[in-house]
Amino acid sequence: MHIAILTFDGYNELDSLIALGVLNRVESDWRVSIACPTQRVRSMNGVVIESMATLTDASAADAVIVGSGARTRDVVADQKLMAQLRLDPSRQLLAGQCSGTLVLAELGLLDGVPACTDLTTKPWVQAAGVDVLEQPFFARGNVATAGGCLASPYLAAWMIARLHSVEAAESALHYVAPVGEKQDYVARALRNITPYLHGEPATVSAGRDR
């Protein structure tokens, strides 16, 4: 199982790296990678990281999160770069985080599907012909979007629930949640993602806050 987090120059650390951390809480043979168009990328705050996978690797991955950043409009304007993103919801789980939603929109993956994004990106996503929702998370079929940096755990939890189990998603969220608030945090996250999962809504286990 390969999950790629598309991360471009000017990336938002909270979007790419929080998702990376939550997804890696699943104890399995999963490979979770930061996929970049270059060997290194620099964040909007100057944090330089090494790429772990290529865009070609991401196009072949089982699931892809498109991260956000300060230069996403440059990304979607780069036709050569965009042509490398061969994403397909018929064979992949796809997710857009904040301005990553704009990438999915420009790739034609949100046609007729409402989406979530951050407040700065909202007018650009609307200009791409996508209705923007005033909520942190939405999914239809194999495509999900989230709005707001701290909604990134919702995308990660949705992917874990879809690819592994709701229980695994709950456990990953429980680990990263603040002490003393774990039950409330997990319950809120599951309220946001369970309407968009297949099957019966999940319930939060009792007595786990410690």
Beta strands, then each sheet from edge to edge (+ up, - down):
strand 1: 2-6
strand 2: 31-35
strand 3: 40-42
strand 4: 48-50
strand 5: 63-66
strand 6: 93-97
strand 7: 137-140
strand 8: 143-146
sheet 1: 2+ 1+ 5+ 6+ 8+ 7-
sheet 2: 3+ 4-
end
